[in-house]
């Protein structure tokens, strides 16, 4: 296997894990991880000298993970204010 193919396979596995974290039932717990995976994938893709697939999936992890973080924050704030 060529080094480029090995990098692509690792990137695809990493992004698959990030996607699963965004659709997980306990999304609030894993959304930070999916954002980290998306950002890391974008860095790997941008630093690659050859074209790599996965940019759309990386953006998915970043955007959906960030939205889940925001929703979790709003929910926690709402719960906190409810008890005051």
C-alpha angles and dihedrals in degrees: 000000000000119000090243091055091049091051090049092051092049090048092049092050091048092050091047089056090048091051091051090050091054094053095039117123089235091051096151091063095050103032093092089054092050091052090050091049091049094050092046090050091051090052091050092048094048093047093050116106091208127053114275130191122230107071093120093049090048090053089048091055092047098045100038093040090051092049090050090051090051093048091048090051092050091048093050091047090050091050091048093051091047091061095048 
